[in-house]
Amino acid sequence: MKLQHLPRNPVMAVMKNELHSRVFSTSIQCMSKLEQGDKKILSYLLDRRWVLASPDSKINKVSLAEIQSEHKGVKPPTFFLSNNTQPSLGDVMTENRKNDLYFYVVRDDLLHPLINGNKARKLDGLLPLVEDHSVTDVVTCGGCQSAHAAAVAVSCAERGLRSHLLLRGEQPEIPTGYNLISTMYGSVSYIARSLYAQREDMLTKHAYLVAGVIRLVYFLSQNNLFGKERPLKIVVDAGTGTTAVGLALGAICLGLPWEVNAVMLADTIEGYKRQEKCLIFDFKRLCGLEHLDDALNGVDGGIVHWVERTHPRKFGNVLKGEVEMCQQIAQQTGILVDPVYTLAAWEHAALLCQQEAEGDAEVVMLHTGGTLGMFGLAQRYTSYFSSMQRGYSHSE
């Protein structure tokens, strides 16, 4: 039996805001040092085997219409939402943004019925490498409701590999959400918290994680979608920060005027910057992309714009009213977000689209999924879910 260690799925958290102008200017400076469409970079990163047959992702356009409350003391949503599931993209995208509030949502949550989009993108490039080394068994770890562990279990089962999942803590009385999926598809062992604390010794990192995200960037930069000339502000929720760094690396490699805004969920600003630095270093070293050195070395502000969550809290906690907000978004747009991860990205995207109403940049949220975690949250926050409104009335 040959084992391959996949990277752990650590949790990171809330940080302080960084100055937007400094990070964006350093990103542009990096891009100017690379030739747009460098064939050597693209060939190395993209000409390989993948799990996903296509890098394509559906794109929605969410519009915000301001509504007024006629009753004092009531706090209705600030905006009414509508969703265009087939928006006009490419050269026919609307140039005049005045009085038109909207942002785009890249629906990576639809890539797989059980696997989060960000997990699918990472495994997209990693699992073929595992198979190339004749691996038969994969070992990884995570929390009891780890979306990463569930993704590894499902992906391995679909490709004829055996997965061994080391989950932190005690076995729940009734499995649900990601824990249920992990149990159905993989071999689960529950590890005492004192032993799990040494997880750095259990598993190793792998810089190829970001390659699947770069493949997504290449897809989105096609001329019939967002193109290579139009400035974008991409918003993503940041757990480990790997997806955000992958998006930023992809923008640099392709010479795109894109800014990545990562909403911090689980660590300090210093922690995310350390993770960013390590991922860039490992990516260059393991992928052999020495020609990226000049572009990425000496970037004081980093390549990702790390932003604080609108309502900071300890990672994993849900605040009153957030479940109702997720319900409102689902009812008005058909898009399901969760209160721990993707709601944070949604709120920041809505804020940015107001700031860019008369600007040049388009706002794009990458929806990574995470909705299976709602089952676990419903068990933990019973009162929040039981008190959800059956519907929303403007007159309330």
BALOBA-1460 file (C-alpha; in Angstrom, 3 decimals):
// residues 396
<rec num="1" residu="m" x="0.000" y="0.000" z="0.000"/>
<rec num="2" residu="k" x="1.523" y="3.306" z="-1.087"/>
<rec num="3" residu="l" x="0.490" y="6.405" z="0.826"/>
<rec num="4" residu="q" x="0.450" y="9.990" z="-0.397"/>
<rec num="5" residu="h" x="0.116" y="12.820" z="2.115"/>
<rec num="6" residu="l" x="-2.197" y="15.568" z="0.969"/>
<rec num="7" residu="p" x="-2.024" y="19.000" z="2.598"/>
<rec num="8" residu="r" x="-3.951" y="19.691" z="5.742"/>
<rec num="9" residu="n" x="-6.857" y="22.074" z="5.727"/>
<rec num="10" residu="p" x="-5.946" y="24.488" z="8.530"/>
<rec num="11" residu="v" x="-8.235" y="27.215" z="9.704"/>
<rec num="12" residu="m" x="-7.232" y="30.879" z="9.484"/>
<rec num="13" residu="a" x="-9.044" y="34.096" z="10.642"/>
<rec num="14" residu="v" x="-10.039" y="37.760" z="11.020"/>
<rec num="15" residu="m" x="-7.482" y="40.472" z="10.322"/>
<rec num="16" residu="k" x="-7.050" y="44.202" z="9.915"/>
<rec num="17" residu="n" x="-7.580" y="46.055" z="6.641"/>
<rec num="18" residu="e" x="-4.664" y="46.727" z="4.319"/>
<rec num="19" residu="l" x="-4.364" y="49.884" z="2.232"/>
<rec num="20" residu="h" x="-6.013" y="49.083" z="-1.084"/>
<rec num="21" residu="s" x="-3.912" y="51.382" z="-3.244"/>
<rec num="22" residu="r" x="-0.591" y="49.958" z="-2.061"/>
<rec num="23" residu="v" x="-1.453" y="46.337" z="-2.753"/>
<rec num="24" residu="f" x="-3.038" y="47.038" z="-6.121"/>
<rec num="25" residu="s" x="-0.108" y="49.163" z="-7.299"/>
<rec num="26" residu="t" x="2.397" y="46.466" z="-6.349"/>
<rec num="27" residu="s" x="0.319" y="43.891" z="-8.213"/>
<rec num="28" residu="i" x="0.396" y="46.045" z="-11.349"/>
<rec num="29" residu="q" x="4.141" y="46.455" z="-10.902"/>
<rec num="30" residu="c" x="4.527" y="42.676" z="-10.752"/>
<rec num="31" residu="m" x="2.454" y="42.160" z="-13.892"/>
<rec num="32" residu="s" x="4.503" y="44.662" z="-15.858"/>
<rec num="33" residu="k" x="7.559" y="42.467" z="-15.380"/>
<rec num="34" residu="l" x="5.961" y="39.498" z="-17.130"/>
<rec num="35" residu="e" x="5.048" y="39.229" z="-20.767"/>
<rec num="36" residu="q" x="1.322" y="38.822" z="-21.146"/>
<rec num="37" residu="g" x="0.485" y="35.300" z="-22.297"/>
<rec num="38" residu="d" x="4.025" y="33.953" z="-21.692"/>
<rec num="39" residu="k" x="3.889" y="30.607" z="-23.514"/>
<rec num="40" residu="k" x="6.385" y="28.896" z="-21.218"/>
<rec num="41" residu="i" x="4.367" y="29.735" z="-18.111"/>
<rec num="42" residu="l" x="1.051" y="28.752" z="-19.680"/>
<rec num="43" residu="s" x="2.443" y="25.517" z="-21.070"/>
<rec num="44" residu="y" x="3.888" y="24.461" z="-17.732"/>
<rec num="45" residu="l" x="0.799" y="25.329" z="-15.725"/>
<rec num="46" residu="l" x="-1.995" y="24.340" z="-18.084"/>
<rec num="47" residu="d" x="-0.759" y="21.586" z="-20.431"/>
<rec num="48" residu="r" x="-1.321" y="18.669" z="-18.063"/>
<rec num="49" residu="r" x="-3.925" y="16.150" z="-16.921"/>
<rec num="50" residu="w" x="-6.819" y="17.457" z="-14.854"/>
<rec num="51" residu="v" x="-9.680" y="15.990" z="-12.848"/>
<rec num="52" residu="l" x="-12.256" y="18.414" z="-14.240"/>
<rec num="53" residu="a" x="-12.946" y="17.868" z="-17.918"/>
<rec num="54" residu="s" x="-13.277" y="21.635" z="-18.394"/>
<rec num="55" residu="p" x="-12.268" y="24.680" z="-16.320"/>
<rec num="56" residu="d" x="-15.581" y="26.368" z="-17.146"/>
<rec num="57" residu="s" x="-17.778" y="27.865" z="-14.441"/>
<rec num="58" residu="k" x="-21.195" y="29.482" z="-14.759"/>
<rec num="59" residu="i" x="-21.337" y="33.242" z="-14.225"/>
<rec num="60" residu="n" x="-24.323" y="35.092" z="-12.731"/>
<rec num="61" residu="k" x="-24.960" y="38.836" z="-12.471"/>
<rec num="62" residu="v" x="-26.559" y="39.965" z="-9.195"/>
<rec num="63" residu="s" x="-28.216" y="43.402" z="-9.210"/>
<rec num="64" residu="l" x="-29.006" y="45.445" z="-6.100"/>
<rec num="65" residu="a" x="-32.049" y="47.716" z="-5.936"/>
<rec num="66" residu="e" x="-32.284" y="50.001" z="-2.903"/>
<rec num="67" residu="i" x="-35.536" y="49.795" z="-0.964"/>
<rec num="68" residu="q" x="-36.943" y="52.131" z="1.660"/>
<rec num="69" residu="s" x="-38.603" y="51.210" z="4.938"/>
<rec num="70" residu="e" x="-41.842" y="52.959" z="5.825"/>
<rec num="71" residu="h" x="-41.859" y="51.727" z="9.409"/>
<rec num="72" residu="k" x="-39.407" y="52.855" z="12.030"/>
<rec num="73" residu="g" x="-37.848" y="50.322" z="14.360"/>
<rec num="74" residu="v" x="-37.819" y="47.627" z="11.702"/>
<rec num="75" residu="k" x="-34.580" y="46.631" z="9.997"/>
<rec num="76" residu="p" x="-35.368" y="45.288" z="6.505"/>
<rec num="77" residu="p" x="-32.625" y="44.436" z="4.033"/>
<rec num="78" residu="t" x="-31.005" y="47.508" z="2.511"/>
<rec num="79" residu="f" x="-31.318" y="46.113" z="-1.006"/>
<rec num="80" residu="f" x="-33.631" y="43.906" z="-2.991"/>
<rec num="81" residu="l" x="-31.640" y="41.403" z="-5.024"/>
<rec num="82" residu="s" x="-32.198" y="39.964" z="-8.491"/>
<rec num="83" residu="n" x="-30.143" y="37.423" z="-10.406"/>
<rec num="84" residu="n" x="-29.430" y="37.227" z="-14.142"/>
<rec num="85" residu="t" x="-28.199" y="33.701" z="-14.820"/>
<rec num="86" residu="q" x="-27.249" y="34.463" z="-18.435"/>
<rec num="87" residu="p" x="-25.625" y="37.921" z="-18.406"/>
<rec num="88" residu="s" x="-24.004" y="39.541" z="-21.406"/>
<rec num="89" residu="l" x="-20.224" y="39.288" z="-21.121"/>
<rec num="90" residu="g" x="-17.218" y="39.998" z="-23.297"/>
<rec num="91" residu="d" x="-17.255" y="43.111" z="-25.477"/>
<rec num="92" residu="v" x="-20.973" y="43.717" z="-24.960"/>
<rec num="93" residu="m" x="-20.673" y="44.215" z="-21.192"/>
<rec num="94" residu="t" x="-22.287" y="47.466" z="-20.081"/>
<rec num="95" residu="e" x="-19.808" y="50.331" z="-19.912"/>
<rec num="96" residu="n" x="-21.990" y="52.859" z="-18.085"/>
<rec num="97" residu="r" x="-22.284" y="51.917" z="-14.420"/>
<rec num="98" residu="k" x="-24.190" y="54.979" z="-13.185"/>
<rec num="99" residu="n" x="-27.202" y="54.082" z="-11.025"/>
<rec num="100" residu="d" x="-26.643" y="50.426" z="-11.822"/>
<rec num="101" residu="l" x="-25.411" y="48.454" z="-8.819"/>
<rec num="102" residu="y" x="-24.340" y="44.888" z="-9.541"/>
<rec num="103" residu="f" x="-21.575" y="42.340" z="-9.172"/>
<rec num="104" residu="y" x="-20.802" y="39.052" z="-10.875"/>
<rec num="105" residu="v" x="-20.772" y="35.666" z="-9.141"/>
<rec num="106" residu="v" x="-18.563" y="32.876" z="-10.480"/>
<rec num="107" residu="r" x="-20.562" y="29.772" z="-9.548"/>
<rec num="108" residu="d" x="-17.824" y="27.371" z="-8.551"/>
<rec num="109" residu="d" x="-20.305" y="26.097" z="-5.968"/>
<rec num="110" residu="l" x="-21.935" y="24.244" z="-8.896"/>
<rec num="111" residu="l" x="-18.819" y="22.343" z="-10.004"/>
<rec num="112" residu="h" x="-19.781" y="19.231" z="-8.028"/>
<rec num="113" residu="p" x="-22.872" y="18.344" z="-5.956"/>
<rec num="114" residu="l" x="-20.819" y="17.351" z="-2.887"/>
<rec num="115" residu="i" x="-17.437" y="19.082" z="-3.241"/>
<rec num="116" residu="n" x="-16.818" y="22.773" z="-2.562"/>
<rec num="117" residu="g" x="-15.583" y="24.713" z="-5.575"/>
<rec num="118" residu="n" x="-12.279" y="25.769" z="-4.016"/>
<rec num="119" residu="k" x="-11.590" y="22.163" z="-2.980"/>
<rec num="120" residu="a" x="-12.468" y="20.891" z="-6.455"/>
<rec num="121" residu="r" x="-10.066" y="23.415" z="-8.038"/>
<rec num="122" residu="k" x="-7.190" y="22.342" z="-5.795"/>
<rec num="123" residu="l" x="-7.777" y="18.630" z="-6.268"/>
<rec num="124" residu="d" x="-8.198" y="19.287" z="-9.999"/>
<rec num="125" residu="g" x="-4.451" y="19.564" z="-10.432"/>
<rec num="126" residu="l" x="-3.288" y="17.494" z="-7.453"/>
<rec num="127" residu="l" x="-5.002" y="14.131" z="-7.888"/>
<rec num="128" residu="p" x="-3.537" y="13.446" z="-11.363"/>
<rec num="129" residu="l" x="-0.087" y="13.910" z="-9.802"/>
<rec num="130" residu="v" x="-1.035" y="11.424" z="-7.089"/>
<rec num="131" residu="e" x="-2.111" y="8.919" z="-9.730"/>
<rec num="132" residu="d" x="1.095" y="9.476" z="-11.711"/>
<rec num="133" residu="h" x="3.003" y="8.182" z="-8.674"/>
<rec num="134" residu="s" x="0.877" y="5.001" z="-8.545"/>
<rec num="135" residu="v" x="-0.650" y="5.989" z="-5.208"/>
<rec num="136" residu="t" x="-3.385" y="3.695" z="-3.928"/>
<rec num="137" residu="d" x="-4.204" y="5.340" z="-0.574"/>
<rec num="138" residu="v" x="-4.471" y="8.990" z="0.453"/>
<rec num="139" residu="v" x="-4.236" y="10.278" z="4.026"/>
<rec num="140" residu="t" x="-5.434" y="13.736" z="5.084"/>
<rec num="141" residu="c" x="-6.911" y="15.432" z="8.128"/>
<rec num="142" residu="g" x="-9.374" y="18.094" z="9.198"/>
<rec num="143" residu="g" x="-12.057" y="19.039" z="11.670"/>
<rec num="144" residu="c" x="-15.193" y="16.999" z="12.245"/>
<rec num="145" residu="q" x="-17.081" y="19.086" z="9.653"/>
<rec num="146" residu="s" x="-14.104" y="19.459" z="7.317"/>
<rec num="147" residu="a" x="-15.124" y="20.319" z="3.755"/>
<rec num="148" residu="h" x="-11.581" y="19.424" z="2.697"/>
<rec num="149" residu="a" x="-11.788" y="15.896" z="4.140"/>
<rec num="150" residu="a" x="-15.158" y="15.325" z="2.466"/>
<rec num="151" residu="a" x="-13.789" y="16.558" z="-0.867"/>
<rec num="152" residu="v" x="-10.798" y="14.217" z="-0.666"/>
<rec num="153" residu="a" x="-13.048" y="11.279" z="0.252"/>
<rec num="154" residu="v" x="-15.457" y="11.842" z="-2.643"/>
<rec num="155" residu="s" x="-12.747" y="12.609" z="-5.217"/>
<rec num="156" residu="c" x="-10.685" y="9.565" z="-4.257"/>
<rec num="157" residu="a" x="-13.710" y="7.258" z="-4.360"/>
<rec num="158" residu="e" x="-14.615" y="8.548" z="-7.821"/>
<rec num="159" residu="r" x="-11.094" y="7.732" z="-9.058"/>
<rec num="160" residu="g" x="-10.695" y="4.342" z="-7.378"/>
<rec num="161" residu="l" x="-8.402" y="5.533" z="-4.574"/>
<rec num="162" residu="r" x="-8.803" y="4.762" z="-0.876"/>
<rec num="163" residu="s" x="-8.966" y="7.743" z="1.476"/>
<rec num="164" residu="h" x="-8.075" y="7.739" z="5.168"/>
<rec num="165" residu="l" x="-9.449" y="10.756" z="7.018"/>
<rec num="166" residu="l" x="-8.061" y="11.814" z="10.395"/>
<rec num="167" residu="l" x="-10.718" y="14.018" z="11.987"/>
<rec num="168" residu="r" x="-10.106" y="16.120" z="15.080"/>
<rec num="169" residu="g" x="-12.083" y="15.442" z="18.247"/>
<rec num="170" residu="e" x="-14.864" y="13.060" z="19.163"/>
<rec num="171" residu="q" x="-17.209" y="11.129" z="16.909"/>
<rec num="172" residu="p" x="-20.608" y="12.862" z="16.750"/>
<rec num="173" residu="e" x="-23.656" y="10.937" z="17.872"/>
<rec num="174" residu="i" x="-25.361" y="11.543" z="14.531"/>
<rec num="175" residu="p" x="-23.233" y="12.253" z="11.436"/>
<rec num="176" residu="t" x="-24.455" y="15.108" z="9.276"/>
<rec num="177" residu="g" x="-23.175" y="17.567" z="6.656"/>
<rec num="178" residu="y" x="-19.548" y="17.100" z="5.617"/>
<rec num="179" residu="n" x="-19.004" y="14.557" z="8.382"/>
<rec num="180" residu="l" x="-21.695" y="12.333" z="6.891"/>
<rec num="181" residu="i" x="-20.172" y="12.622" z="3.416"/>
<rec num="182" residu="s" x="-16.706" y="11.808" z="4.781"/>
<rec num="183" residu="t" x="-18.074" y="8.734" z="6.546"/>
<rec num="184" residu="m" x="-19.943" y="7.528" z="3.457"/>
<rec num="185" residu="y" x="-17.007" y="7.882" z="1.043"/>
<rec num="186" residu="g" x="-13.870" y="7.454" z="3.142"/>
<rec num="187" residu="s" x="-12.348" y="5.633" z="6.097"/>
<rec num="188" residu="v" x="-12.700" y="7.949" z="9.096"/>
<rec num="189" residu="s" x="-10.655" y="7.912" z="12.303"/>
<rec num="190" residu="y" x="-11.233" y="10.369" z="15.138"/>
<rec num="191" residu="i" x="-8.040" y="11.758" z="16.651"/>
<rec num="192" residu="a" x="-7.719" y="13.111" z="20.182"/>
<rec num="193" residu="r" x="-7.292" y="16.877" z="20.153"/>
<rec num="194" residu="s" x="-3.956" y="16.665" z="21.959"/>
<rec num="195" residu="l" x="-2.557" y="14.427" z="19.201"/>
<rec num="196" residu="y" x="-4.175" y="16.392" z="16.391"/>
<rec num="197" residu="a" x="-2.360" y="19.508" z="17.607"/>
<rec num="198" residu="q" x="0.792" y="17.964" z="16.119"/>
<rec num="199" residu="r" x="-0.773" y="17.800" z="12.642"/>
<rec num="200" residu="e" x="2.224" y="19.599" z="11.137"/>
<rec num="201" residu="d" x="4.079" y="16.337" z="11.692"/>
<rec num="202" residu="m" x="1.297" y="14.307" z="10.064"/>
<rec num="203" residu="l" x="0.956" y="16.029" z="6.725"/>
<rec num="204" residu="t" x="2.994" y="18.151" z="4.318"/>
<rec num="205" residu="k" x="2.086" y="21.054" z="2.059"/>
<rec num="206" residu="h" x="2.066" y="20.975" z="-1.717"/>
<rec num="207" residu="a" x="2.362" y="24.121" z="-3.836"/>
<rec num="208" residu="y" x="0.564" y="22.519" z="-6.785"/>
<rec num="209" residu="l" x="-2.652" y="23.340" z="-4.909"/>
<rec num="210" residu="v" x="-2.737" y="26.734" z="-6.602"/>
<rec num="211" residu="a" x="-2.455" y="25.361" z="-10.146"/>
<rec num="212" residu="g" x="-6.164" y="24.469" z="-10.362"/>
<rec num="213" residu="v" x="-7.086" y="28.015" z="-9.375"/>
<rec num="214" residu="i" x="-4.779" y="29.418" z="-12.066"/>
<rec num="215" residu="r" x="-6.648" y="27.272" z="-14.580"/>
<rec num="216" residu="l" x="-9.853" y="29.044" z="-13.495"/>
<rec num="217" residu="v" x="-8.198" y="32.450" z="-13.987"/>
<rec num="218" residu="y" x="-7.191" y="31.453" z="-17.510"/>
<rec num="219" residu="f" x="-10.802" y="30.482" z="-18.268"/>
<rec num="220" residu="l" x="-12.256" y="33.719" z="-16.891"/>
<rec num="221" residu="s" x="-9.778" y="35.836" z="-18.884"/>
<rec num="222" residu="q" x="-11.136" y="34.665" z="-22.245"/>
<rec num="223" residu="n" x="-12.332" y="37.499" z="-24.479"/>
<rec num="224" residu="n" x="-15.938" y="36.274" z="-24.470"/>
<rec num="225" residu="l" x="-16.002" y="36.482" z="-20.655"/>
<rec num="226" residu="f" x="-14.112" y="39.136" z="-18.683"/>
<rec num="227" residu="g" x="-11.187" y="39.447" z="-21.085"/>
<rec num="228" residu="k" x="-7.596" y="40.476" z="-20.397"/>
<rec num="229" residu="e" x="-7.892" y="44.271" z="-20.490"/>
<rec num="230" residu="r" x="-10.809" y="45.040" z="-18.173"/>
<rec num="231" residu="p" x="-9.835" y="45.646" z="-14.509"/>
<rec num="232" residu="l" x="-11.545" y="43.293" z="-12.064"/>
<rec num="233" residu="k" x="-11.884" y="43.241" z="-8.309"/>
<rec num="234" residu="i" x="-12.239" y="39.578" z="-7.389"/>
<rec num="235" residu="v" x="-13.672" y="38.769" z="-3.955"/>
<rec num="236" residu="v" x="-13.202" y="35.409" z="-2.224"/>
<rec num="237" residu="d" x="-13.594" y="34.180" z="1.342"/>
<rec num="238" residu="a" x="-10.268" y="33.136" z="2.861"/>
<rec num="239" residu="g" x="-9.918" y="30.121" z="5.131"/>
<rec num="240" residu="t" x="-6.324" y="29.094" z="4.550"/>
<rec num="241" residu="g" x="-5.804" y="31.790" z="1.919"/>
<rec num="242" residu="t" x="-4.630" y="29.280" z="-0.693"/>
<rec num="243" residu="t" x="-7.382" y="30.082" z="-3.200"/>
<rec num="244" residu="a" x="-6.761" y="33.825" z="-2.916"/>
<rec num="245" residu="v" x="-3.024" y="33.421" z="-3.497"/>
<rec num="246" residu="g" x="-3.702" y="31.106" z="-6.441"/>
<rec num="247" residu="l" x="-6.007" y="33.688" z="-8.030"/>
<rec num="248" residu="a" x="-3.406" y="36.425" z="-7.568"/>
<rec num="249" residu="l" x="-0.611" y="34.257" z="-8.990"/>
<rec num="250" residu="g" x="-2.795" y="33.441" z="-11.980"/>
<rec num="251" residu="a" x="-3.457" y="37.140" z="-12.612"/>
<rec num="252" residu="i" x="0.276" y="37.878" z="-12.468"/>
<rec num="253" residu="c" x="1.255" y="34.972" z="-14.711"/>
<rec num="254" residu="l" x="-1.313" y="36.038" z="-17.306"/>
<rec num="255" residu="g" x="-0.580" y="39.756" z="-17.027"/>
<rec num="256" residu="l" x="-4.102" y="40.651" z="-15.954"/>
<rec num="257" residu="p" x="-5.117" y="43.936" z="-14.272"/>
<rec num="258" residu="w" x="-7.014" y="42.024" z="-11.596"/>
<rec num="259" residu="e" x="-7.041" y="42.698" z="-7.860"/>
<rec num="260" residu="v" x="-7.809" y="39.836" z="-5.455"/>
<rec num="261" residu="n" x="-9.712" y="40.815" z="-2.304"/>
<rec num="262" residu="a" x="-9.629" y="38.039" z="0.296"/>
<rec num="263" residu="v" x="-12.012" y="38.336" z="3.265"/>
<rec num="264" residu="m" x="-10.095" y="37.000" z="6.255"/>
<rec num="265" residu="l" x="-11.910" y="34.460" z="8.393"/>
<rec num="266" residu="a" x="-9.566" y="32.567" z="10.676"/>
<rec num="267" residu="d" x="-6.210" y="34.206" z="11.440"/>
<rec num="268" residu="t" x="-4.413" y="37.498" z="11.953"/>
<rec num="269" residu="i" x="-3.186" y="39.679" z="9.096"/>
<rec num="270" residu="e" x="0.339" y="38.574" z="9.957"/>
<rec num="271" residu="g" x="-0.685" y="34.922" z="9.716"/>
<rec num="272" residu="y" x="-2.202" y="35.329" z="6.279"/>
<rec num="273" residu="k" x="0.840" y="37.253" z="5.050"/>
<rec num="274" residu="r" x="3.117" y="34.444" z="6.248"/>
<rec num="275" residu="q" x="0.922" y="31.912" z="4.458"/>
<rec num="276" residu="e" x="0.990" y="34.049" z="1.307"/>
<rec num="277" residu="k" x="4.784" y="34.287" z="1.393"/>
<rec num="278" residu="c" x="5.199" y="30.532" z="1.954"/>
<rec num="279" residu="l" x="2.817" y="29.621" z="-0.861"/>
<rec num="280" residu="i" x="4.582" y="31.911" z="-3.333"/>
<rec num="281" residu="f" x="7.983" y="30.522" z="-2.330"/>
<rec num="282" residu="d" x="6.856" y="26.880" z="-2.555"/>
<rec num="283" residu="f" x="5.032" y="27.501" z="-5.826"/>
<rec num="284" residu="k" x="8.144" y="28.905" z="-7.495"/>
<rec num="285" residu="r" x="10.436" y="26.243" z="-6.019"/>
<rec num="286" residu="l" x="8.346" y="23.157" z="-6.696"/>
<rec num="287" residu="c" x="7.082" y="24.288" z="-10.104"/>
<rec num="288" residu="g" x="10.543" y="25.408" z="-11.237"/>
<rec num="289" residu="l" x="9.305" y="28.830" z="-12.340"/>
<rec num="290" residu="e" x="12.523" y="30.724" z="-11.699"/>
<rec num="291" residu="h" x="11.479" y="33.356" z="-14.247"/>
<rec num="292" residu="l" x="8.872" y="34.528" z="-11.754"/>
<rec num="293" residu="d" x="11.559" y="35.600" z="-9.275"/>
<rec num="294" residu="d" x="11.967" y="39.153" z="-10.536"/>
<rec num="295" residu="a" x="8.211" y="39.679" z="-10.620"/>
<rec num="296" residu="l" x="7.455" y="38.366" z="-7.129"/>
<rec num="297" residu="n" x="10.541" y="39.173" z="-5.075"/>
<rec num="298" residu="g" x="10.532" y="42.380" z="-3.066"/>
<rec num="299" residu="v" x="6.765" y="42.890" z="-3.137"/>
<rec num="300" residu="d" x="6.301" y="44.615" z="0.201"/>
<rec num="301" residu="g" x="2.516" y="44.829" z="0.040"/>
<rec num="302" residu="g" x="2.017" y="41.259" z="-1.160"/>
<rec num="303" residu="i" x="-0.078" y="40.128" z="-4.107"/>
<rec num="304" residu="v" x="-3.406" y="39.751" z="-2.241"/>
<rec num="305" residu="h" x="-5.503" y="42.531" z="-0.723"/>
<rec num="306" residu="w" x="-6.474" y="41.054" z="2.663"/>
<rec num="307" residu="v" x="-9.623" y="42.648" z="4.102"/>
<rec num="308" residu="e" x="-11.405" y="42.246" z="7.411"/>
<rec num="309" residu="r" x="-14.786" y="40.632" z="7.670"/>
<rec num="310" residu="t" x="-17.705" y="43.085" z="7.965"/>
<rec num="311" residu="h" x="-18.645" y="41.638" z="11.360"/>
<rec num="312" residu="p" x="-15.514" y="40.080" z="12.941"/>
<rec num="313" residu="r" x="-15.885" y="37.112" z="15.254"/>
<rec num="314" residu="k" x="-14.146" y="33.912" z="16.303"/>
<rec num="315" residu="f" x="-13.892" y="31.517" z="13.353"/>
<rec num="316" residu="g" x="-16.906" y="29.246" z="12.981"/>
<rec num="317" residu="n" x="-19.277" y="31.441" z="14.971"/>
<rec num="318" residu="v" x="-22.550" y="32.675" z="13.479"/>
<rec num="319" residu="l" x="-24.090" y="36.012" z="14.456"/>
<rec num="320" residu="k" x="-27.762" y="36.757" z="14.897"/>
<rec num="321" residu="g" x="-29.439" y="37.721" z="11.626"/>
<rec num="322" residu="e" x="-26.913" y="36.022" z="9.332"/>
<rec num="323" residu="v" x="-29.019" y="32.907" z="8.779"/>
<rec num="324" residu="e" x="-31.930" y="35.146" z="7.768"/>
<rec num="325" residu="m" x="-29.609" y="37.006" z="5.406"/>
<rec num="326" residu="c" x="-28.620" y="33.725" z="3.745"/>
<rec num="327" residu="q" x="-32.316" y="32.877" z="3.445"/>
<rec num="328" residu="q" x="-33.081" y="36.239" z="1.817"/>
<rec num="329" residu="i" x="-30.267" y="35.822" z="-0.718"/>
<rec num="330" residu="a" x="-31.439" y="32.308" z="-1.584"/>
<rec num="331" residu="q" x="-35.079" y="33.381" z="-1.993"/>
<rec num="332" residu="q" x="-34.310" y="36.426" z="-4.145"/>
<rec num="333" residu="t" x="-31.459" y="35.088" z="-6.301"/>
<rec num="334" residu="g" x="-31.500" y="31.288" z="-6.091"/>
<rec num="335" residu="i" x="-27.894" y="31.387" z="-4.832"/>
<rec num="336" residu="l" x="-27.212" y="29.634" z="-1.527"/>
<rec num="337" residu="v" x="-24.452" y="31.049" z="0.664"/>
<rec num="338" residu="d" x="-23.454" y="29.950" z="4.154"/>
<rec num="339" residu="p" x="-22.961" y="32.248" z="7.172"/>
<rec num="340" residu="v" x="-19.409" y="31.107" z="7.988"/>
<rec num="341" residu="y" x="-17.643" y="31.446" z="4.631"/>
<rec num="342" residu="t" x="-19.384" y="32.728" z="1.519"/>
<rec num="343" residu="l" x="-21.718" y="35.265" z="3.152"/>
<rec num="344" residu="a" x="-18.597" y="37.230" z="4.099"/>
<rec num="345" residu="a" x="-17.497" y="37.353" z="0.459"/>
<rec num="346" residu="w" x="-21.031" y="38.266" z="-0.669"/>
<rec num="347" residu="e" x="-21.224" y="41.211" z="1.749"/>
<rec num="348" residu="h" x="-17.843" y="42.544" z="0.658"/>
<rec num="349" residu="a" x="-18.734" y="42.164" z="-3.037"/>
<rec num="350" residu="a" x="-21.945" y="44.134" z="-2.437"/>
<rec num="351" residu="l" x="-19.924" y="46.857" z="-0.693"/>
<rec num="352" residu="l" x="-17.339" y="47.032" z="-3.484"/>
<rec num="353" residu="c" x="-19.959" y="47.260" z="-6.233"/>
<rec num="354" residu="q" x="-21.372" y="50.371" z="-4.530"/>
<rec num="355" residu="q" x="-17.894" y="51.891" z="-4.337"/>
<rec num="356" residu="e" x="-17.276" y="51.052" z="-8.010"/>
<rec num="357" residu="a" x="-20.691" y="52.247" z="-9.249"/>
<rec num="358" residu="e" x="-19.020" y="54.926" z="-11.335"/>
<rec num="359" residu="g" x="-15.582" y="53.333" z="-11.551"/>
<rec num="360" residu="d" x="-13.838" y="51.239" z="-14.165"/>
<rec num="361" residu="a" x="-13.485" y="47.932" z="-12.323"/>
<rec num="362" residu="e" x="-16.025" y="45.129" z="-12.408"/>
<rec num="363" residu="v" x="-16.655" y="43.297" z="-9.134"/>
<rec num="364" residu="v" x="-16.594" y="39.494" z="-9.292"/>
<rec num="365" residu="m" x="-17.276" y="37.171" z="-6.367"/>
<rec num="366" residu="l" x="-15.907" y="33.640" z="-6.517"/>
<rec num="367" residu="h" x="-18.558" y="31.435" z="-4.884"/>
<rec num="368" residu="t" x="-16.616" y="28.512" z="-3.442"/>
<rec num="369" residu="g" x="-19.550" y="26.572" z="-1.970"/>
<rec num="370" residu="g" x="-19.667" y="25.441" z="1.652"/>
<rec num="371" residu="t" x="-23.408" y="24.983" z="1.899"/>
<rec num="372" residu="l" x="-23.254" y="21.416" z="3.238"/>
<rec num="373" residu="g" x="-21.882" y="22.992" z="6.400"/>
<rec num="374" residu="m" x="-25.343" y="24.489" z="6.986"/>
<rec num="375" residu="f" x="-26.493" y="21.112" z="8.329"/>
<rec num="376" residu="g" x="-23.884" y="21.151" z="11.070"/>
<rec num="377" residu="l" x="-24.642" y="24.800" z="11.851"/>
<rec num="378" residu="a" x="-28.358" y="24.023" z="12.144"/>
<rec num="379" residu="q" x="-27.541" y="21.532" z="14.908"/>
<rec num="380" residu="r" x="-25.274" y="23.993" z="16.719"/>
<rec num="381" residu="y" x="-27.371" y="27.146" z="16.317"/>
<rec num="382" residu="t" x="-30.844" y="25.664" z="16.710"/>
<rec num="383" residu="s" x="-32.499" y="28.917" z="17.771"/>
<rec num="384" residu="y" x="-31.173" y="30.848" z="14.774"/>
<rec num="385" residu="f" x="-32.555" y="28.342" z="12.296"/>
<rec num="386" residu="s" x="-35.870" y="27.719" z="14.053"/>
<rec num="387" residu="s" x="-36.617" y="31.449" z="14.122"/>
<rec num="388" residu="m" x="-36.123" y="31.998" z="10.374"/>
<rec num="389" residu="q" x="-38.932" y="33.914" z="8.701"/>
<rec num="390" residu="r" x="-41.071" y="31.890" z="6.349"/>
<rec num="391" residu="g" x="-40.902" y="34.740" z="3.882"/>
<rec num="392" residu="y" x="-40.038" y="38.401" z="3.589"/>
<rec num="393" residu="s" x="-42.564" y="41.153" z="3.147"/>
<rec num="394" residu="h" x="-41.592" y="44.721" z="2.235"/>
<rec num="395" residu="s" x="-44.354" y="46.013" z="4.495"/>
<rec num="396" residu="e" x="-42.923" y="44.353" z="7.603"/>
